[in-house]
């Protein structure tokens, strides 16, 4: 039979492992850590002032990505002329536009072992991303903050590292203190892209204000320049646009503005 001290130790150990979403005792994880892989924390970063960073208390165990396209068939395109179309078993399709990439995930928060801290200390920050950010009024837009989801090498993929908005936050509170304080919650969130940096695309002036890059561990300015512009030598352009005094001193979570390149010859 376990003593109270043994139970508390097991709870603390499991929480520490859950926080990084790894089992440090597994042979696979030991081998990965010996090979130099270091577990990192996921975070949600606002790219609008005041540039709030929301750390994920526990890394997600599953992330769902989707990217679709919108097509229409020949009957939709023909409109009133539909009866004159030749009969087909499969109608001719027409591409209309691409749909925004989306990330969906569940985030777990538990403050039951941190004194009497209210778990809404975390979840209120997520909810705040669905209400109007007053600082956006200065740019002529009144909207909630745009955000990026950052998690180590997951964010190194330009396909899944996009700037987007959170249309909704669904919270489920599942543990409470005797006075009603919630200390455990699960948040279902979705990020919908408003801008994505696909390789070798020069940002346009129209989307300049929304082309942001959030630095993750191990990234360098020339690598970011290659990913964003297709040429590592454009690191100088990024450094000048962001007023970087020491381009080698990038920090995880740092937000960089990616502006259009000047015309050739200038």
N, C-alpha and C positions, 0 to 999 in steps of 0.2 A: 504494500500500500504506500502511495507516495505521500511524503510530508508536504506541508504547506509551502515550505521553502523550495522543495523540488518542483512543485507545480508552478510557482512563480518564476523559477529559472527557465522551465520549459516554455512558459508564455513569453518571456523576454527573448529567448533564443528564436522561437518561431516568428516573432514579430520582426526581429532584426533580419531574418532571412527573407520574410515576406516583403520587407521594405525595399529590397533590391531585386525581389522576384527571382531569387536563386536559392538553391540548396548547397551551401558551402561544403557540406560533407560528401556530396556526390563525387564519384571518381571523375566524371566528365568535367565538373566545374573546377576541381583541383587541377586537372590537366590544363584547362583553359587559363586559369590564373597563373600557373607556372609558365605558360607560353606568353604571358604579358598582357592578357585581357583583364581589364579592370571594370567591374560593374559600375555603371553610372546612373544617376537619377534622371528620370524624365521630368519635363517641365512644360508649362504653357506660358508663352511670353507675349505680352502686348507690344505691338509695334507702334502704338500711339502713345503720346505723353499721358501719364507719367511713366510709361514703359514698365509696367508691373510684371514681375516674374512670379508665377504660381508654381511652387514645387509640387510634384505628385508625391504624396506621402508614401505610396506604394506604387511601384512600376506596374503598368498594365500587363495582364497575362495574355491579352488578345487584342489585336487591332484589326479592324475591318476597313479595307480600302475599296473604293468603287470609282469608276470613271466610265461614263457612257456617251453615246451619240444620239442625236435625234434625226430620224428619217421619216419620210412620208411616202405613201404609195401613189401610184398613178391616178387612182380615183380621187384622192384628196387634191392633187395638183390640177386635175381637169375641172373640178368644180361642177358647173352646170353642164359641161360637155361630157360628163361621165358616160351617159348612155351611148355616145358615139364611139367609145373606145372598143377596140377589138377584145373579145373575150379571152382571158388568160387564166390559167390555173394559179399562177403566181404573179401578182401585179408588179410592174416596174417600180423600183424604189428610187427616191431622190434624197440625197444628203442635205440636211437643213443647217445643223450646227452641232458643235460639241457641247457636252454638258460638263458642269463643274466637277472636278475631283472631290471626293469626300472621304473623310476619316471618321470612323465610329469606334468608340471604346468605352469601357466601364472603368471608373476610377474608384478605388476603395480608400476610405479614410477612417481611422480608428484612434481616438484619443483616450480610450478607457484606461490606458496604463500611463497616461501623462497627467498625473494629478487629477483635477476636476475640470480640465480644459473642455470647453464647448467645441464639438467637431465643426460647428459652423464657422469657426475661425478659418477653416479651409474652404468650405463649400460656399460661403458668402462671396468669396473672391471670384468663384466661377459664375455665380449668379450675376455679379456686377458686370460681367462681359456681355450680358444680354440687355443692358440698359444704356441709354445715350451717354456717351462720354462728353462732358461739357467742352473739353479742349478741341473737339472736332468742329465746333461752330466757327472757329477762326478761319478754317480752310473752306468755308462755305458748305460744309456737310454736317448735318446733325445725325450722328449714328453711333452705335456701340463701337468699342475698340476692335480693331483687326488684330489677329493673333497668329502665332506660329506654334506648332507642337514640336518640341525639341527633345530628342532622346539619342544621344551618342551617334553611332553609325546608322541608325534607322533614318536619321535626318540627313545623311550624306546623299541619299537618293533625291535627285531633283524632281522626280515624278511625285514623291510623297512629301517633299519639303516645300509647302506652299503657304502663302499668306491667305488667311480666310477669316470667316466670321463664325460665331457659334449661334445657330438659330434657336436652340433651346437647351436647357439643362433639366434633366429629370432626376430628382433626389429621392432616395428611399432611406429613411432613418430606422435603424433596427436595434439600437441599444440605448437605454436612457438611465440616468442617475435617478435616485428616488425623488428628487425635486423637479424632474422633468427635463433636465439638461440632456440634449442628445450627444452621445459620445461615439457613435458609429454610423457611418453613412456610405451609400454607394451612389455614385453619380454616373448617369448615362449621358454622354455628350457626343456631339457631332460637329466636325469642322467642315465648312463648305468653302472651297477656294474662290477667291475673287481675283487672284493673280498667281501664276506659277512660272518659275524660271526654268524652262526647258533648255537643254544644252544648245549653245551657239545662237541664242536669241539675244539681240541687242534690245534692251528695254526701250519702249517708245516714249515720247514726251507725254502722251496722253496718260500713260500708266505710271509715270515717273514716281509720283507720290506713294504708290503702292508697291513699288519694287524694293523690298527690304530683304536683307539676309541676316539671320541670327547665327552668330558664330558658335560652333560646337568644339568640343575638345579635340585638339590635334590639327585643326584647320589652319592653313596659312593664307596670306593675302594673294600670293601668286596662284595657289590652287583654286581659291574662290574666283579669281579673275578668269581662269581657264574654264571653270564650270559655267560662269555667267556670260562670258563674252567669247569663249573659244580661243583665247590667247593669254597665256600667263603674264605677258609683258604689260597688260593693262592694269596690273596691280597699282601702278602709279596713279592711274585715273581714279581708282577707288580710294586710295589714300588721300588724294587732294579733295575729292568730293566730301570726305568725312573728316577732314582736318586732322588726320592721324600724324602725330609727331614722330612716333616710332612704329612703323608698319609691322615690326616683328613682335610687338607686344599686344597680341590679340588675346581677349579673355572670353571663355565660354559664356554665352548669354549676351554678348555685345551685339548691338544692332547696327548694321551697316546699310547705308542708302546706296542703291545701285542706280546711277543716273545714265542717260544715253551717252554713248561715246561721241566725241566731237567729229565733224566731217573729216575725212582724210585730207592731210596736208595742212591742217590747222594746228 
